[in-house]
Amino acid sequence: MKNLSVYLMLLGFAVFTGATFNLGKYAVGYFAPASAAAWRFGIAALVIFLI
């Protein structure tokens, strides 16, 4: 059962990192590139702070 959770975390990591490029392209369509980067780093900082 422990191995299953490790594989699920690896799958989640692959999905999130793989989606980054597509979501970045989508976000730049709505925001300026600097604004999209600021939101990205701000959300990442919040997540890291909560962890």
OpenMM code with the backbone's topology and positions (N, CA, C; nanometers):
from openmm import Vec3, app, unit

residues = "MET LYS ASN LEU SER VAL TYR LEU MET LEU LEU GLY PHE ALA VAL PHE THR GLY ALA THR PHE ASN LEU GLY LYS TYR ALA VAL GLY TYR PHE ALA PRO ALA SER ALA ALA ALA TRP ARG PHE GLY ILE ALA ALA LEU VAL ILE PHE LEU ILE".split()
positions = [
    Vec3(0.0820, -0.1193, 0.0000),
    Vec3(0.0000, 0.0000, 0.0000),
    Vec3(0.0868, 0.1262, 0.0000),
    Vec3(0.2024, 0.1193, 0.0652),
    Vec3(0.2910, 0.2349, 0.0687),
    Vec3(0.3413, 0.2686, -0.0713),
    Vec3(0.3703, 0.1668, -0.1508),
    Vec3(0.4180, 0.1917, -0.2866),
    Vec3(0.3123, 0.2596, -0.3723),
    Vec3(0.1861, 0.2284, -0.3483),
    Vec3(0.0789, 0.2895, -0.4251),
    Vec3(0.0744, 0.4402, -0.4018),
    Vec3(0.0908, 0.4836, -0.2785),
    Vec3(0.0872, 0.6269, -0.2507),
    Vec3(0.2065, 0.6981, -0.3150),
    Vec3(0.3212, 0.6321, -0.3177),
    Vec3(0.4382, 0.6918, -0.3829),
    Vec3(0.4129, 0.7070, -0.5320),
    Vec3(0.3576, 0.6052, -0.5942),
    Vec3(0.3292, 0.6131, -0.7372),
    Vec3(0.2228, 0.7173, -0.7694),
    Vec3(0.1246, 0.7309, -0.6816),
    Vec3(0.0216, 0.8332, -0.7035),
    Vec3(0.0799, 0.9734, -0.6900),
    Vec3(0.1719, 0.9924, -0.5956),
    Vec3(0.2370, 1.1230, -0.5824),
    Vec3(0.3231, 1.1529, -0.7049),
    Vec3(0.3933, 1.0527, -0.7557),
    Vec3(0.4741, 1.0726, -0.8766),
    Vec3(0.3854, 1.1047, -0.9968),
    Vec3(0.2724, 1.0380, -1.0070),
    Vec3(0.1789, 1.0662, -1.1156),
    Vec3(0.1238, 1.2077, -1.1047),
    Vec3(0.0874, 1.2483, -0.9838),
    Vec3(0.0387, 1.3849, -0.9637),
    Vec3(0.1441, 1.4884, -0.9983),
    Vec3(0.2681, 1.4619, -0.9598),
    Vec3(0.3778, 1.5538, -0.9931),
    Vec3(0.3955, 1.5642, -1.1438),
    Vec3(0.3898, 1.4515, -1.2141),
    Vec3(0.4056, 1.4526, -1.3595),
    Vec3(0.2918, 1.5295, -1.4264),
    Vec3(0.1705, 1.5118, -1.3769),
    Vec3(0.0559, 1.5826, -1.4351),
    Vec3(0.0684, 1.7329, -1.4128),
    Vec3(0.1032, 1.7748, -1.2916),
    Vec3(0.1131, 1.9175, -1.2626),
    Vec3(0.2277, 1.9826, -1.3386),
    Vec3(0.3426, 1.9165, -1.3464),
    Vec3(0.4540, 1.9766, -1.4193),
    Vec3(0.4288, 1.9742, -1.5696),
    Vec3(0.3607, 1.8728, -1.6171),
    Vec3(0.3282, 1.8667, -1.7596),
    Vec3(0.2243, 1.9703, -1.7996),
    Vec3(0.1342, 2.0023, -1.7092),
    Vec3(0.0299, 2.0998, -1.7381),
    Vec3(0.0806, 2.2432, -1.7287),
    Vec3(0.1975, 2.2626, -1.6706),
    Vec3(0.2499, 2.3970, -1.6507),
    Vec3(0.2651, 2.4724, -1.7820),
    Vec3(0.3162, 2.4072, -1.8842),
    Vec3(0.3388, 2.4745, -2.0114),
    Vec3(0.2070, 2.5153, -2.0773),
    Vec3(0.1095, 2.4259, -2.0765),
    Vec3(-0.0200, 2.4578, -2.1359),
    Vec3(-0.0928, 2.5671, -2.0579),
    Vec3(-0.0897, 2.5591, -1.9274),
    Vec3(-0.1561, 2.6614, -1.8460),
    Vec3(-0.0844, 2.7955, -1.8559),
    Vec3(0.0480, 2.7923, -1.8701),
    Vec3(0.1225, 2.9169, -1.8880),
    Vec3(0.0849, 2.9868, -2.0170),
    Vec3(0.0700, 2.9100, -2.1225),
    Vec3(0.0295, 2.9676, -2.2514),
    Vec3(-0.1118, 3.0262, -2.2415),
    Vec3(-0.1994, 2.9573, -2.1714),
    Vec3(-0.3357, 3.0039, -2.1523),
    Vec3(-0.3385, 3.1308, -2.0668),
    Vec3(-0.2583, 3.1338, -1.9604),
    Vec3(-0.2566, 3.2489, -1.8693),
    Vec3(-0.2017, 3.3733, -1.9369),
    Vec3(-0.1002, 3.3575, -2.0213),
    Vec3(-0.0411, 3.4730, -2.0891),
    Vec3(-0.1402, 3.5347, -2.1876),
    Vec3(-0.2368, 3.4557, -2.2328),
    Vec3(-0.3411, 3.5093, -2.3188),
    Vec3(-0.4325, 3.6072, -2.2456),
    Vec3(-0.4447, 3.5914, -2.1148),
    Vec3(-0.5323, 3.6771, -2.0362),
    Vec3(-0.4585, 3.7835, -1.9559),
    Vec3(-0.3363, 3.7531, -1.9136),
    Vec3(-0.2579, 3.8456, -1.8320),
    Vec3(-0.1301, 3.8820, -1.9052),
    Vec3(-0.0670, 3.9879, -1.8612),
    Vec3(0.0670, 4.0196, -1.9108),
    Vec3(0.1626, 3.9127, -1.8578),
    Vec3(0.2705, 3.8832, -1.9306),
    Vec3(0.3628, 3.7789, -1.8841),
    Vec3(0.4169, 3.8039, -1.7429),
    Vec3(0.4493, 3.9277, -1.7110),
    Vec3(0.5014, 3.9581, -1.5766),
    Vec3(0.3942, 3.9345, -1.4705),
    Vec3(0.2716, 3.9687, -1.5014),
    Vec3(0.1618, 3.9477, -1.4067),
    Vec3(0.1356, 3.7986, -1.3871),
    Vec3(0.1391, 3.7222, -1.4940),
    Vec3(0.1191, 3.5771, -1.4833),
    Vec3(0.2300, 3.5140, -1.4001),
    Vec3(0.3530, 3.5583, -1.4188),
    Vec3(0.4646, 3.5060, -1.3402),
    Vec3(0.4504, 3.5442, -1.1932),
    Vec3(0.4053, 3.6654, -1.1661),
    Vec3(0.3865, 3.7086, -1.0280),
    Vec3(0.2791, 3.6243, -0.9590),
    Vec3(0.1697, 3.5982, -1.0273),
    Vec3(0.0654, 3.5127, -0.9704),
    Vec3(0.1171, 3.3722, -0.9459),
    Vec3(0.1937, 3.3211, -1.0407),
    Vec3(0.2482, 3.1856, -1.0278),
    Vec3(0.3386, 3.1745, -0.9060),
    Vec3(0.4305, 3.2683, -0.8912),
    Vec3(0.5218, 3.2629, -0.7778),
    Vec3(0.4505, 3.2937, -0.6463),
    Vec3(0.3513, 3.3793, -0.6502),
    Vec3(0.2752, 3.4093, -0.5294),
    Vec3(0.1971, 3.2890, -0.4797),
    Vec3(0.1326, 3.2190, -0.5712),
    Vec3(0.0579, 3.0981, -0.5336),
    Vec3(0.1534, 2.9898, -0.4846),
    Vec3(0.2680, 2.9753, -0.5511),
    Vec3(0.3669, 2.8760, -0.5070),
    Vec3(0.4189, 2.9088, -0.3678),
    Vec3(0.4436, 3.0354, -0.3402),
    Vec3(0.4922, 3.0748, -0.2078),
    Vec3(0.3865, 3.0447, -0.1014),
    Vec3(0.2613, 3.0697, -0.1328),
    Vec3(0.1531, 3.0403, -0.0386),
    Vec3(0.1438, 2.8903, -0.0102),
    Vec3(0.1549, 2.8091, -0.1142),
    Vec3(0.1485, 2.6639, -0.0965),
    Vec3(0.2662, 2.6153, -0.0119),
    Vec3(0.3852, 2.6652, -0.0411),
    Vec3(0.5027, 2.6243, 0.0361),
    Vec3(0.4886, 2.6690, 0.1808),
    Vec3(0.4351, 2.7877, 0.2024),
    Vec3(0.4149, 2.8369, 0.3390),
    Vec3(0.3173, 2.7480, 0.4153),
    Vec3(0.2125, 2.7020, 0.3484),
    Vec3(0.1128, 2.6162, 0.4135),
    Vec3(0.1657, 2.4775, 0.4422),
    Vec3(0.2578, 2.4315, 0.3613),
    Vec3(0.3161, 2.2983, 0.3847),
    Vec3(0.4094, 2.3062, 0.5017),
] * unit.nanometer
topology = app.Topology()
chain = topology.addChain("A")
for resn in residues:
    res = topology.addResidue(resn, chain)
    for name in ("N", "CA", "C"):
        topology.addAtom(name, app.Element.getBySymbol(name[0]), res)
